[in-house]
Amino acid sequence: LINRDPEISRMVDEISSERIEQYISKLVSFHTRHNMSSRDNPSQGIGAAWNWVKSEMEKSIPASQERLEVKFEEYTVGGKGQRIPYAVKLKNVVATLKGTDSNDDRKILISAHLDSRVQLDNDSTSYAPGADDDGSGIAAILEMVRIMSSRKFPATIVFMAVTGEEHGLYGAKHM
């Protein structure tokens, strides 16, 4: 006999496979999420992707009773002799759901990577949909933010969509 936590069972029951599929389709629609792709095109590239992920996470702020904070963590990587040959600014998208117990200083981290690429390190224009690597992970995080934000947890939960993974785990290292 398996003794399941009823609140976890309720959260699992709220997972929407349709919504996860929509998230992945949207991520694929950015053509590529290469770390050196466009940052200012509203519909293609890494910049469009991180802006969209941030806006999706922000939709859960009201349900959290303002305990959810969503922000960019910006950092610079790259240079001569590196896999990214020139300096680029990258952004991680971080949603922090503040814990309700002021005596609980734990932080639970949930992370997936936002960037995608094709075989060649510096090919920032070819189609790199990244549905599985790691669009599916980002979709899971977006669904967790949506479901968990309306609930209270004693510890703080940090949901991270990191960039730079495909070129050397840069976003995770920055965090």
C-alpha positions, 0 to 999 in steps of 0.5 A: 500500500502506498501512502500518498500525501493528499496535497501532492496528489491534488497538485499532480492532478492539476498538471495539464498535458495540454498546457505543457504541450502549448509551452513546448510549442511556444518555445519551439516557435522561437526558431532557436534559443542559441546563446548568441541568437537575437536578444531584441527580436520579439518573436525569435531567439533567446531574448524572445524566449526569456521574455516569454518565460518571465511573463508566463511566470509573472501570471502566477503572482496574484495567485501567490498573494504576492509571495512570488517574485520573478526577475532576470539574473543578468550576467556576461560570458564569452571571450577570446578562446572560449566556446562563445567567442565574444562577450554576450549578456545572458539572462536567467529567469528566476521565480522565487516563491517565498516560504511561509515559515520565517524560521525555515531558511531552506531554499529548494531549487528547481532548474532547467535550461532555456537555451538550445543549439545545433551541432556547431557551437557558434551556429546561432541562426539554424533551426534549433527547436530544443523541444526535449533539450530542454524545452520539456524541462522549462515546460515542467517548471512553468507548470510547477510555478502555475500550480504551486504558487497558490499554495503555501510551503514552509521553505522557499522554492526557487524555479530557475530557467537558466541560459548558457547550459549548451556552452558550459553551464554558465547560467547555473554557475552564475546562480 
